[in-house]
Amino acid sequence: MLTTAVSSAAVSTAAASTAAGAISMTTNVGIPQYGVLAVIGLIAFLSAKEILSACSKWNPSISCLLDLSILPLLVSFAAIVVYKVVEIV
């Protein structure tokens, strides 16, 4: 999906040394490796919510704050799981 052309100086240098004449670089389409960080963040926020809910200072604003942090990470986790399942199939 993402195709990047090498600069003209690199192409001319490569063209001089190879018979191809033009070089293109492609990258694979998929979830970046940083998905692991999203999963770690999701685990951290879920455990913080569980631990803080037992605290005496628990209030609805803390719950709302954690929910707003957890929801996007949960969506990205679901996307990662779906991508990995489709990749296997």
C-alpha positions, 0 to 999 in steps of 0.5 A: 500500500505504501510505496516510497520512491528513493531520491533521484540521487540514490536512483542515479547511483543505483542505476550506475551500479545495477542494470535495473535503472529504477528502485522502489521500496515498499512496506508491508501493510499491517498493524505496526509493532507499537500495538504491544504498547497499546496492549500494555497500556490497556492492561495498566489502565484496567488494573488501575481501575480495578485497584482504585475502585476498592479505594475510599477516594473512588469517585465518578470523575476518576471512573470517567477519566479511566473509561475515556482512557480505556475505550480507545485502547480497547478498540485498538486491541480489538483491531489488533486481534481481528488483524492477527486472526485474519492474518492467520486465516 
